[in-house]
């Protein structure tokens, strides 16, 4: 408990310190003016795109559950995902929502390890799609490459890393899974036994090329929706960055804000957009406005998810 509190305190300190460093010499009134002058129609369109994303996510999630013999209604999965966003906002980490999704996958009749493996693979497919978009477009983002000379190598490394994990899930030799099952021996320490159980549960996906193709296809569609959402937000704020550059920039920013060093990406989100946007002559005021608009959308989704959670019959149990 003390270690957890210490880590949370360090995250708060990091987020607060980084955010202060980024905005201490800015006129926050100017940030507010950029947001106030935003195109409301475009912002409304951008917000509605979240609901399309929920639907795509639910279909991908149901597809992965079906591979384990678990059946679920799309409506239930959409609601669960929205509640998960609420917990992402409520808890000081980026995995709070994943806990909700694991819980709901288990409630549908899955094993605990099977439920965890479904959510992990679901996340993995999303990361693989993001890495693919970044890899395809990175060579066109000349200004970003000038800012970060090692960027193509970093993107390639990230894509290979995520791709390697996908290979393990879908194509790892049977002997490797058998070795993992041996780790379930009682003599193995508890943390490793849990990891081994989850890894063993991946066997439901092994050799399922059809499942990989369909899940990856939905992931490409989902992340296309995410990137286009951010492009629309940028246009609503009067920020003009080349579309292909956004296809590199947005996946990279998502990877950065997932790092477990801040409170829900606060500070990191602002920092990464200030840094990336500077390559295209966008000043810090507009970059901060963009980051805060993105944060505002996340918080608004959390409010909706919180209302849905309050309406759930077992909300007291989960909390």
Secondary structure, 3 states (H helix, E strand, C coil): CHHHHHHHHHHHHHHHHHHHHHHCCCCHHHHHHHHHCCCHHHHHHHHHHHHHHHHHHHHHHHHHHHHCCCCCCHHHHHHHHHHHHHHHHHCCCCCHHHHHHHHHHHHCCCCHHHHHHHHHHHHHHHHHHHHHHHHHHHHHCHHHHHHCCCHHHHHHHHHHHHHHHHHHHHHCCHHHHHHHHHCCCCCCCHHHHHHHHHHHHHHHHCCCHHHHHHHHHHHHHHHHHHHHHHHHHHHHCCCCCCHHHHHHHHHHHHHHHCCCCCCCCCCHHHHHHHHHHHCCCCCHHHHHHHHHHHHHHHHHHHHHHHHHHHHCCCHHHHC
